[in-house]
Amino acid sequence: MSTRLKRPAFWRHLMITAGLAAFQGYLGYSFFTGQFGFESQDVLEAEIDELGAKSAALQAEIDSYRHRISLFKSSNLDPDLVSERARALLSMAQPGDIVVMVDPRTGKPVSGSGASSTTDQLTGIIEAGID
């Protein structure tokens, strides 16, 4: 009984080689132009710099809030600061305070009859808000 050995076909070797070459080409293309490829590294580095700047800005804001919170500790508490802040938040004034009317849209002082009023005329308007 004889055994017949088949010789591998030339086309089969050629198809396997072409498939592997195409896969290697795909990997090479992805290396240069993919989402995390060689060319996109500049974009990623720019994003890292941008996020670093945002992080620094947020850290400065956190430090600002920590400083403001430290001012309200009993050892650092200034009664004038508390009084001023409370009156500003509650929109209250004391007799003898000078009131400057400000336009909320522009943030500039209002000119005209309201700005030239005397202190007595203004305290009559805001008298209800004083303790």
DSSP file (Angstrom, degrees, kcal/mol; ACC not computed):
  #  RESIDUE AA STRUCTURE BP1 BP2  ACC     N-H-->O    O-->H-N    N-H-->O    O-->H-N    TCO  KAPPA ALPHA  PHI   PSI    X-CA   Y-CA   Z-CA
    1    1 A M              0   0    0      0, 0.0     2,-0.3     0, 0.0     0, 0.0   0.000 360.0 360.0 360.0 124.6    0.0    0.0    0.0
    2    2 A S        -     0   0    0      2,-0.0     2,-0.5     0, 0.0     0, 0.0  -0.707 360.0-140.1 -99.5 146.2    1.5    3.3   -1.1
    3    3 A T        -     0   0    0     -2,-0.3     2,-0.7     2,-0.0     0, 0.0  -0.895  12.2-147.8-105.8 130.1    1.1    6.6    0.6
    4    4 A R        -     0   0    0     -2,-0.5     2,-0.5     2,-0.0    -2,-0.0  -0.864   9.1-155.2-100.6 120.1    0.7    9.6   -1.5
    5    5 A L        -     0   0    0     -2,-0.7     2,-0.5     0, 0.0    -2,-0.0  -0.799  10.3-140.5 -95.1 132.3    2.1   12.8   -0.1
    6    6 A K        -     0   0    0     -2,-0.5     3,-0.0     3,-0.0    -2,-0.0  -0.773  11.3-134.0 -93.3 133.0    0.6   16.0   -1.3
    7    7 A R        -     0   0    0     -2,-0.5     3,-0.1     1,-0.1    -1,-0.0  -0.700  33.4-103.2 -81.4 133.8    2.9   18.9   -2.0
    8    8 A P        -     0   0    0      0, 0.0     2,-0.1     0, 0.0    -1,-0.1  -0.292  42.6-108.6 -59.2 141.4    1.6   22.2   -0.5
    9    9 A A     >  -     0   0    0      1,-0.1     4,-1.5    -3,-0.0     5,-0.2  -0.407  12.5-132.0 -73.9 146.0    0.1   24.4   -3.1
   10   10 A F  H  > S+     0   0    0      1,-0.2     4,-2.1     2,-0.2     5,-0.1   0.877 106.6  55.6 -63.2 -39.2    2.0   27.5   -4.2
   11   11 A W  H  > S+     0   0    0      1,-0.2     4,-2.5     2,-0.2    -1,-0.2   0.837 102.2  56.6 -66.4 -33.3   -1.2   29.6   -3.9
   12   12 A R  H  > S+     0   0    0      2,-0.2     4,-2.1     1,-0.2    -1,-0.2   0.939 109.4  44.9 -64.5 -46.4   -1.8   28.6   -0.3
   13   13 A H  H  X S+     0   0    0     -4,-1.5     4,-2.3     1,-0.2    -2,-0.2   0.893 113.0  52.0 -62.8 -39.3    1.7   29.8    0.7
   14   14 A L  H  X S+     0   0    0     -4,-2.1     4,-2.4     2,-0.2    -2,-0.2   0.898 109.3  48.7 -65.3 -40.6    1.1   33.0   -1.2
   15   15 A M  H  X S+     0   0    0     -4,-2.5     4,-2.5     2,-0.2    -2,-0.2   0.900 111.9  48.7 -67.3 -41.2   -2.3   33.7    0.5
   16   16 A I  H  X S+     0   0    0     -4,-2.1     4,-2.4     2,-0.2     5,-0.2   0.927 113.5  47.1 -64.5 -44.1   -0.8   33.1    3.9
   17   17 A T  H  X S+     0   0    0     -4,-2.3     4,-2.3     1,-0.2    -2,-0.2   0.908 113.0  48.5 -63.7 -42.5    2.1   35.4    3.2
   18   18 A A  H  X S+     0   0    0     -4,-2.4     4,-2.3     2,-0.2    -2,-0.2   0.895 111.3  50.7 -65.9 -39.5   -0.2   38.1    1.7
   19   19 A G  H  X S+     0   0    0     -4,-2.5     4,-2.3     2,-0.2    -2,-0.2   0.923 112.1  46.2 -63.3 -44.8   -2.5   37.9    4.8
   20   20 A L  H  X S+     0   0    0     -4,-2.4     4,-2.4     2,-0.2    -2,-0.2   0.882 112.3  50.8 -66.1 -37.7    0.4   38.3    7.2
   21   21 A A  H  X S+     0   0    0     -4,-2.3     4,-2.2     2,-0.2    -2,-0.2   0.893 110.5  49.5 -66.1 -39.1    1.8   41.2    5.2
   22   22 A A  H  X S+     0   0    0     -4,-2.3     4,-2.3     2,-0.2    -2,-0.2   0.903 111.2  49.3 -65.7 -40.7   -1.6   42.9    5.2
   23   23 A F  H  X S+     0   0    0     -4,-2.3     4,-2.3     2,-0.2    -2,-0.2   0.906 111.3  49.2 -64.9 -41.1   -1.9   42.4    9.0
   24   24 A Q  H  X S+     0   0    0     -4,-2.4     4,-2.3     1,-0.2    -1,-0.2   0.879 110.3  51.4 -65.2 -37.6    1.5   43.8    9.5
   25   25 A G  H  X S+     0   0    0     -4,-2.2     4,-2.6     2,-0.2    -2,-0.2   0.895 108.8  51.1 -64.4 -40.4    0.6   46.8    7.3
   26   26 A Y  H  X S+     0   0    0     -4,-2.3     4,-2.6     2,-0.2    -2,-0.2   0.926 110.9  48.0 -62.5 -44.8   -2.5   47.4    9.3
   27   27 A L  H  X S+     0   0    0     -4,-2.3     4,-2.0     1,-0.2    -2,-0.2   0.900 112.3  49.3 -63.7 -40.0   -0.5   47.3   12.6
   28   28 A G  H  X S+     0   0    0     -4,-2.3     4,-1.4     2,-0.2    -2,-0.2   0.911 111.6  48.5 -64.7 -42.4    2.0   49.7   11.1
   29   29 A Y  H  X S+     0   0    0     -4,-2.6     4,-2.9     1,-0.2     5,-0.3   0.911 112.0  49.5 -63.6 -42.5   -0.7   52.1    9.9
   30   30 A S  H  X S+     0   0    0     -4,-2.6     4,-1.9     1,-0.2    -1,-0.2   0.854 105.1  59.2 -65.1 -34.1   -2.3   52.0   13.3
   31   31 A F  H  < S+     0   0    0     -4,-2.0     7,-3.3    -5,-0.2    -1,-0.2   0.889 116.6  31.8 -61.7 -38.9    1.0   52.7   15.0
   32   32 A F  H  < S+     0   0    0     -4,-1.4     7,-2.4     5,-0.3     8,-0.3   0.881 136.0  19.5 -87.1 -40.8    1.3   56.0   13.1
   33   33 A T  H  < S+     0   0    0     -4,-2.9    -3,-0.2    -5,-0.2    -2,-0.2   0.384  92.9 113.3-117.3   4.0   -2.3   57.2   12.7
   34   34 A G  S >< S-     0   0    0     -4,-1.9     3,-1.3    -5,-0.3     6,-0.3  -0.017  84.6 -89.8 -71.9-179.8   -4.3   55.3   15.3
   35   35 A Q  T 3  S+     0   0    0      1,-0.3    -1,-0.1     4,-0.1    -4,-0.1   0.865 131.1  24.1 -60.6 -38.4   -6.1   56.8   18.3
   36   36 A F  T 3  S+     0   0    0     -6,-0.1    -1,-0.3     8,-0.0    -2,-0.1   0.002 104.1 128.7-113.1  26.4   -2.9   56.3   20.5
   37   37 A G  S <> S-     0   0    0     -3,-1.3     4,-0.5     1,-0.1    -5,-0.3   0.022  76.6 -87.7 -77.6-176.5   -0.5   56.3   17.5
   38   38 A F  T >4 S+     0   0    0     -7,-3.3     3,-0.8     1,-0.2     4,-0.3   0.880 124.5  46.5 -61.8 -43.1    2.6   58.2   16.9
   39   39 A E  T >4 S+     0   0    0     -7,-2.4     3,-0.7     1,-0.2     4,-0.5   0.804 107.6  56.7 -72.8 -29.5    0.9   61.2   15.2
   40   40 A S  T 3> S+     0   0    0     -6,-0.3     4,-2.4    -8,-0.3    -1,-0.2   0.531  83.0  86.0 -82.4  -3.6   -1.7   61.6   17.9
   41   41 A Q  H <X S+     0   0    0     -3,-0.8     4,-2.6    -4,-0.5    -1,-0.2   0.868  86.4  54.3 -63.3 -35.5    0.9   61.9   20.7
   42   42 A D  H <> S+     0   0    0     -3,-0.7     4,-2.2    -4,-0.3    -1,-0.2   0.907 109.1  47.9 -63.4 -41.3    1.1   65.7   20.0
   43   43 A V  H  > S+     0   0    0     -4,-0.5     4,-2.2     2,-0.2    -2,-0.2   0.919 112.6  48.6 -65.0 -43.4   -2.7   66.0   20.5
   44   44 A L  H  X S+     0   0    0     -4,-2.4     4,-2.2     1,-0.2    -2,-0.2   0.889 110.8  50.4 -65.0 -38.8   -2.5   63.9   23.7
   45   45 A E  H  X S+     0   0    0     -4,-2.6     4,-2.2     2,-0.2    -1,-0.2   0.882 109.7  50.7 -66.8 -37.5    0.4   66.0   25.0
   46   46 A A  H  X S+     0   0    0     -4,-2.2     4,-2.4     2,-0.2    -2,-0.2   0.894 110.5  49.8 -65.0 -39.2   -1.6   69.2   24.3
   47   47 A E  H  X S+     0   0    0     -4,-2.2     4,-2.6     2,-0.2    -2,-0.2   0.882 108.8  52.3 -66.7 -37.5   -4.6   67.8   26.1
   48   48 A I  H  X S+     0   0    0     -4,-2.2     4,-2.1     2,-0.2    -2,-0.2   0.918 110.4  48.0 -62.8 -43.2   -2.3   66.9   29.1
   49   49 A D  H  X S+     0   0    0     -4,-2.2     4,-2.1     2,-0.2    -2,-0.2   0.908 112.1  49.5 -63.1 -42.3   -1.0   70.5   29.2
   50   50 A E  H  X S+     0   0    0     -4,-2.4     4,-2.2     1,-0.2    -2,-0.2   0.918 112.3  46.9 -63.9 -43.8   -4.6   71.9   29.0
   51   51 A L  H  X S+     0   0    0     -4,-2.6     4,-2.4     1,-0.2    -1,-0.2   0.840 109.5  55.0 -68.2 -31.8   -5.8   69.6   31.8
   52   52 A G  H  X S+     0   0    0     -4,-2.1     4,-2.2     2,-0.2    -1,-0.2   0.896 108.1  48.6 -65.1 -39.6   -2.7   70.6   33.8
   53   53 A A  H  X S+     0   0    0     -4,-2.1     4,-2.2     2,-0.2    -2,-0.2   0.908 112.0  48.6 -66.3 -41.5   -3.6   74.3   33.5
   54   54 A K  H  X S+     0   0    0     -4,-2.2     4,-2.6     1,-0.2    -2,-0.2   0.904 110.5  51.9 -63.3 -40.2   -7.2   73.5   34.5
   55   55 A S  H  X S+     0   0    0     -4,-2.4     4,-2.3     1,-0.2    -2,-0.2   0.902 109.3  49.4 -63.0 -41.3   -5.9   71.6   37.5
   56   56 A A  H  X S+     0   0    0     -4,-2.2     4,-2.1     2,-0.2    -1,-0.2   0.895 111.2  49.6 -65.2 -39.8   -3.7   74.5   38.5
   57   57 A A  H  X S+     0   0    0     -4,-2.2     4,-2.0     2,-0.2    -2,-0.2   0.915 112.4  47.3 -65.3 -42.1   -6.7   76.9   38.2
   58   58 A L  H  X S+     0   0    0     -4,-2.6     4,-2.5     1,-0.2    -2,-0.2   0.875 110.1  53.0 -67.0 -36.1   -8.9   74.6   40.3
   59   59 A Q  H  X S+     0   0    0     -4,-2.3     4,-2.5     2,-0.2    -1,-0.2   0.890 108.3  50.5 -65.5 -38.2   -6.1   74.2   42.9
   60   60 A A  H  X S+     0   0    0     -4,-2.1     4,-2.1     2,-0.2    -2,-0.2   0.894 110.8  49.3 -64.6 -39.4   -5.9   78.0   43.2
   61   61 A E  H  X S+     0   0    0     -4,-2.0     4,-2.4     2,-0.2    -2,-0.2   0.902 110.5  50.2 -66.0 -40.5   -9.6   78.2   43.7
   62   62 A I  H  X S+     0   0    0     -4,-2.5     4,-2.6     1,-0.2    -2,-0.2   0.922 110.4  49.9 -62.6 -43.8   -9.4   75.5   46.3
   63   63 A D  H  X S+     0   0    0     -4,-2.5     4,-2.2     2,-0.2    -1,-0.2   0.880 109.2  52.5 -62.2 -37.8   -6.6   77.4   48.1
   64   64 A S  H  X S+     0   0    0     -4,-2.1     4,-2.4     2,-0.2    -1,-0.2   0.924 110.9  46.4 -63.0 -44.8   -8.8   80.5   47.9
   65   65 A Y  H  X S+     0   0    0     -4,-2.4     4,-2.5     2,-0.2    -2,-0.2   0.894 110.7  52.7 -65.7 -38.8  -11.7   78.7   49.6
   66   66 A R  H  X S+     0   0    0     -4,-2.6     4,-2.3     2,-0.2    -1,-0.2   0.901 109.8  49.3 -62.9 -39.2   -9.4   77.2   52.2
   67   67 A H  H  X S+     0   0    0     -4,-2.2     4,-1.3     2,-0.2    -2,-0.2   0.926 111.4  48.5 -64.5 -44.1   -8.1   80.7   53.0
   68   68 A R  H  < S+     0   0    0     -4,-2.4     4,-0.5     1,-0.2    -2,-0.2   0.884 112.0  49.6 -63.8 -37.4  -11.7   82.1   53.3
   69   69 A I  H >< S+     0   0    0     -4,-2.5     3,-1.3     1,-0.2    -1,-0.2   0.888 105.9  56.4 -67.8 -38.6  -12.7   79.2   55.5
   70   70 A S  H >< S+     0   0    0     -4,-2.3     3,-1.2     1,-0.3     6,-0.2   0.794  98.1  62.9 -65.0 -26.1   -9.7   79.8   57.8
   71   71 A L  T 3< S+     0   0    0     -4,-1.3     7,-0.3     1,-0.2    -1,-0.3   0.742  98.0  57.2 -68.9 -20.8  -10.8   83.3   58.3
   72   72 A F  T <  S+     0   0    0     -3,-1.3    -1,-0.2    -4,-0.5    -2,-0.2   0.361  79.0 113.5 -93.4   6.1  -14.0   82.0   60.0
   73   73 A K  S X> S-     0   0    0     -3,-1.2     4,-1.1    -4,-0.1     3,-1.0  -0.484  79.8-116.4 -72.2 149.9  -12.1   80.0   62.6
   74   74 A S  T 34 S+     0   0    0      1,-0.3     3,-0.2     2,-0.2    -1,-0.1   0.806 113.7  54.8 -61.8 -30.0  -12.6   81.4   66.1
   75   75 A S  T 34 S+     0   0    0      1,-0.2    -1,-0.3     3,-0.0    -4,-0.1   0.796 119.2  32.7 -73.4 -26.5   -9.0   82.3   66.6
   76   76 A N  T <4 S+     0   0    0     -3,-1.0    -2,-0.2    -6,-0.2     2,-0.2   0.396  86.6 130.4-106.8   1.1   -8.9   84.4   63.4
   77   77 A L     <  -     0   0    0     -4,-1.1    -5,-0.1    -3,-0.2     3,-0.1  -0.385  40.1-161.2 -69.4 125.7  -12.5   85.7   63.5
   78   78 A D     >  -     0   0    0     -7,-0.3     4,-2.2    -2,-0.2     3,-0.3  -0.929  11.2-150.0-105.7 119.0  -12.8   89.4   63.0
   79   79 A P  H  > S+     0   0    0      0, 0.0     4,-2.6     0, 0.0     5,-0.2   0.857  98.2  53.8 -59.5 -35.3  -16.1   90.9   64.2
   80   80 A D  H  > S+     0   0    0      2,-0.2     4,-2.7     1,-0.2     5,-0.2   0.900 108.1  50.3 -65.1 -39.0  -16.0   93.7   61.6
   81   81 A L  H  > S+     0   0    0     -3,-0.3     4,-2.5     2,-0.2     5,-0.2   0.917 112.0  47.0 -64.0 -43.4  -15.5   91.1   58.8
   82   82 A V  H  X S+     0   0    0     -4,-2.2     4,-2.5     2,-0.2     5,-0.2   0.921 113.9  47.9 -64.8 -43.5  -18.5   89.0   60.0
   83   83 A S  H  X S+     0   0    0     -4,-2.6     4,-2.4    -5,-0.2     5,-0.2   0.925 113.4  47.2 -63.4 -45.1  -20.7   92.1   60.4
   84   84 A E  H  X S+     0   0    0     -4,-2.7     4,-2.0     1,-0.2    -2,-0.2   0.918 114.1  46.9 -63.4 -43.3  -19.7   93.4   56.9
   85   85 A R  H  X S+     0   0    0     -4,-2.5     4,-2.4    -5,-0.2    -2,-0.2   0.906 112.5  49.4 -67.2 -41.2  -20.3   90.0   55.3
   86   86 A A  H  X S+     0   0    0     -4,-2.5     4,-2.3     1,-0.2    -2,-0.2   0.915 111.8  48.1 -65.0 -42.5  -23.6   89.5   57.0
   87   87 A R  H  X>S+     0   0    0     -4,-2.4     5,-2.3    -5,-0.2     4,-0.7   0.875 112.1  50.0 -66.7 -35.4  -24.9   93.0   56.0
   88   88 A A  H  <5S+     0   0    0     -4,-2.0     3,-0.3    -5,-0.2    -2,-0.2   0.915 113.6  44.7 -68.0 -42.1  -23.7   92.4   52.4
   89   89 A L  H  <5S+     0   0    0     -4,-2.4    -2,-0.2     1,-0.2    -1,-0.2   0.861 120.1  40.3 -70.3 -34.7  -25.5   89.0   52.1
   90   90 A L  H  <5S-     0   0    0     -4,-2.3    -1,-0.2    -5,-0.2    -2,-0.2   0.451 106.3-125.0 -93.3  -0.3  -28.7   90.3   53.8
   91   91 A S  T  <5 +     0   0    0     -4,-0.7     2,-0.3    -3,-0.3    -3,-0.2   0.925  60.8 143.9  56.1  49.4  -28.7   93.7   52.0
   92   92 A M      < -     0   0    0     -5,-2.3     2,-0.3    -6,-0.1    -1,-0.2  -0.823  31.6-165.2-116.4 156.8  -28.8   95.6   55.2
   93   93 A A        -     0   0    0     33,-0.3     6,-0.0    -2,-0.3     3,-0.0  -0.955  14.8-130.5-137.2 156.8  -27.2   98.9   56.3
   94   94 A Q    >   -     0   0    0     -2,-0.3     3,-2.1    36,-0.1     2,-0.1  -0.721  42.6 -86.2-101.4 156.8  -26.7  100.7   59.5
   95   95 A P  T 3  S+     0   0    0      0, 0.0     3,-0.1     0, 0.0    -1,-0.1  -0.413 118.5  30.1 -60.0 135.1  -27.5  104.3   60.2
   96   96 A G  T 3  S+     0   0    0      1,-0.4     2,-0.2    23,-0.1    24,-0.1   0.258  88.1 130.0  96.3 -11.2  -24.6  106.4   59.0
   97   97 A D    <   -     0   0    0     -3,-2.1     2,-0.6    22,-0.1    -1,-0.4  -0.503  59.6-126.6 -72.6 144.6  -23.5  104.0   56.3
   98   98 A I        -     0   0    0     -2,-0.2     2,-0.5    -3,-0.1    -1,-0.1  -0.841  24.7-155.2 -92.2 122.4  -23.0  105.6   52.9
   99   99 A V        -     0   0    0     -2,-0.6     2,-0.6    -6,-0.0    23,-0.1  -0.870   6.7-164.2-104.2 126.0  -25.0  103.7   50.3
  100  100 A V        -     0   0    0     -2,-0.5     2,-0.3     9,-0.0    15,-0.1  -0.946  17.8-136.5-109.7 119.6  -23.9  103.7   46.7
  101  101 A M        -     0   0    0     -2,-0.6     9,-2.8     9,-0.2     2,-0.4  -0.604  23.3-165.5 -77.0 131.2  -26.6  102.5   44.3
  102  102 A V  B     -A  109   0A   0     -2,-0.3     3,-0.0     7,-0.3    -2,-0.0  -0.962  23.0-124.1-123.2 134.3  -25.1  100.2   41.6
  103  103 A D     >  -     0   0    0      5,-2.7     4,-3.2    -2,-0.4     5,-0.3  -0.660  19.4-148.6 -73.8 120.7  -26.8   99.1   38.4
  104  104 A P  T  4 S+     0   0    0      0, 0.0    -1,-0.2     0, 0.0     0, 0.0   0.772  93.0  53.6 -66.3 -24.3  -26.8   95.2   38.6
  105  105 A R  T  4 S+     0   0    0      1,-0.1    -2,-0.0     3,-0.1    -3,-0.0   0.907 125.0  20.6 -75.6 -41.3  -26.5   94.9   34.8
  106  106 A T  T  4 S-     0   0    0      2,-0.2    -1,-0.1    -3,-0.1    -4,-0.0   0.726  90.6-134.3-100.6 -25.8  -23.3   97.0   34.4
  107  107 A G     <  +     0   0    0     -4,-3.2     3,-0.0     1,-0.3    -2,-0.0   0.570  64.9 124.0  80.3   8.9  -21.9   97.0   37.9
  108  108 A K  S    S-     0   0    0     -5,-0.3    -5,-2.7     1,-0.1    -1,-0.3  -0.729  71.9 -92.7-102.4 152.1  -21.3  100.8   37.7
  109  109 A P  B     -A  102   0A   0      0, 0.0     2,-0.4     0, 0.0    -7,-0.3  -0.314  43.7-112.9 -60.9 143.7  -22.7  103.3   40.2
  110  110 A V        -     0   0    0     -9,-2.8     2,-0.3     4,-0.0    -9,-0.2  -0.643  30.8-153.0 -80.3 130.1  -26.0  104.8   39.2
  111  111 A S        +     0   0    0     -2,-0.4     2,-0.3     3,-0.1     3,-0.2  -0.697  51.4  49.7 -99.9 157.2  -25.8  108.5   38.4
  112  112 A G  S  > S-     0   0    0     -2,-0.3     4,-1.5     1,-0.2     3,-0.3  -0.865 110.1 -20.0 120.2-153.9  -28.7  110.9   38.7
  113  113 A S  T  4 S+     0   0    0     -2,-0.3     4,-0.4     1,-0.2    -1,-0.2   0.827 131.6  55.2 -66.3 -32.5  -31.1  111.7   41.5
  114  114 A G  T >4 S+     0   0    0     -3,-0.2     3,-0.5     1,-0.2    -1,-0.2   0.861 109.4  46.9 -68.5 -34.5  -30.5  108.4   43.3
  115  115 A A  T 34 S+     0   0    0     -3,-0.3    -1,-0.2     1,-0.2    -2,-0.2   0.782 111.6  50.0 -78.5 -26.9  -26.8  109.0   43.5
  116  116 A S  T 3< S+     0   0    0     -4,-1.5    -1,-0.2     2,-0.0    -2,-0.2   0.409  83.7 118.2 -93.7   4.0  -27.1  112.5   44.7
  117  117 A S    <   -     0   0    0     -3,-0.5     2,-0.1    -4,-0.4    -3,-0.0  -0.327  67.0-114.3 -68.0 152.2  -29.5  111.7   47.5
  118  118 A T     >  -     0   0    0      1,-0.1     4,-1.7   -20,-0.0     5,-0.2  -0.332  27.5-104.2 -80.7 169.1  -28.4  112.4   51.1
  119  119 A T  H  > S+     0   0    0      1,-0.2     4,-2.5     2,-0.2     5,-0.2   0.867 119.9  56.6 -63.0 -37.5  -27.9  109.7   53.6
  120  120 A D  H  > S+     0   0    0      1,-0.2     4,-1.3     2,-0.2    -1,-0.2   0.885 106.6  49.5 -63.4 -38.5  -31.2  110.6   55.4
  121  121 A Q  H  > S+     0   0    0      1,-0.2     4,-0.8     2,-0.2    -1,-0.2   0.896 113.5  46.0 -67.9 -38.7  -33.2  110.1   52.2
  122  122 A L  H >X S+     0   0    0     -4,-1.7     4,-1.8     1,-0.2     3,-0.5   0.877 108.0  55.1 -72.9 -37.3  -31.5  106.7   51.5
  123  123 A T  H 3X S+     0   0    0     -4,-2.5     4,-0.5     1,-0.2    -1,-0.2   0.809 102.1  59.1 -67.9 -26.6  -31.9  105.4   55.1
  124  124 A G  H 3< S+     0   0    0     -4,-1.3     3,-0.3    -5,-0.2    -1,-0.2   0.845 106.2  48.6 -66.8 -31.7  -35.6  106.1   54.9
  125  125 A I  H << S+     0   0    0     -4,-0.8     3,-0.3    -3,-0.5    -2,-0.2   0.890 121.3  32.8 -74.6 -40.0  -35.8  103.7   51.9
  126  126 A I  H >< S+     0   0    0     -4,-1.8     3,-1.4     1,-0.2   -33,-0.3   0.227  84.0 110.7-103.3  15.1  -33.9  100.9   53.5
  127  127 A E  G >< S+     0   0    0     -4,-0.5     3,-1.4    -3,-0.3    -1,-0.2   0.826  70.3  63.3 -57.8 -34.1  -35.1  101.5   57.1
  128  128 A A  G 3  S+     0   0    0     -3,-0.3    -1,-0.3     1,-0.3    -2,-0.1   0.756  98.4  55.4 -66.9 -23.8  -37.1   98.3   57.1
  129  129 A G  G <  S+     0   0    0     -3,-1.4     2,-0.4   -38,-0.1    -1,-0.3   0.471  85.9  98.5 -88.7  -1.1  -34.0   96.1   56.7
  130  130 A I    <         0   0    0     -3,-1.4   -36,-0.1    -4,-0.3   -38,-0.0  -0.714 360.0 360.0 -93.0 135.2  -32.1   97.4   59.7
  131  131 A D              0   0    0     -2,-0.4    -1,-0.1     0, 0.0   -37,-0.1   0.465 360.0 360.0 -75.9 360.0  -32.2   95.4   63.0
